[in-house]
Amino acid sequence: MKKNKGMLILFLLLGWLAGTWIAKALEPVKAVSFLTASTPIKWSPSADLDIIIYDINLELHFSLLSLLGIIAAIWLYRRL
């Protein structure tokens, strides 16, 4: 399989998603709460230019398990 940037981005997104799903599934378990606690990163640019008005809200949530998913995705991508 040919490696390219699109494939790397796909692997990263899928790893992030898998880590987040595992974190959501483990939220009720108090013993691993340090792995499932997420930190939001917010960015909301907006402008009013009289003819165009835009307001974009982007919020990313990171937890240790989602970062582990990203690391696993990078490892799998390199093994291709």
MORACOR-V964128 format. One record per residue. N is the residue number from 1. OMEGA is omega as a letter, one per 30 degrees, with the letter a starting at -180 (none if undefined). BURIAL is I if it has 9 or more other ideal C-beta (glycine too) atoms within 8 Angstrom, else O. Layout:
N;OMEGA;BURIAL + N;OMEGA;BURIAL
This chain:
1;a;O + 2;l;O + 3;l;O + 4;a;O + 5;l;O + 6;l;O + 7;l;I + 8;l;I + 9;l;O + 10;l;O + 11;a;I + 12;l;I + 13;l;O + 14;l;I + 15;l;I + 16;l;I + 17;l;I + 18;l;I + 19;l;I + 20;l;I + 21;l;O + 22;l;I + 23;l;I + 24;a;O + 25;a;O + 26;a;I + 27;l;O + 28;a;O + 29;a;O + 30;a;O + 31;a;O + 32;a;O + 33;l;I + 34;l;O + 35;a;I + 36;l;I + 37;a;O + 38;l;I + 39;l;O + 40;l;O + 41;a;O + 42;l;O + 43;a;O + 44;l;O + 45;l;O + 46;l;O + 47;l;O + 48;a;O + 49;a;O + 50;l;O + 51;l;O + 52;l;O + 53;l;O + 54;l;O + 55;a;O + 56;l;O + 57;l;O + 58;a;O + 59;l;O + 60;l;O + 61;l;I + 62;l;O + 63;l;I + 64;l;I + 65;l;I + 66;l;I + 67;l;I + 68;l;I + 69;l;I + 70;l;I + 71;l;I + 72;l;I + 73;l;I + 74;l;I + 75;l;O + 76;l;I + 77;a;I + 78;l;O + 79;l;O + 80;none;O
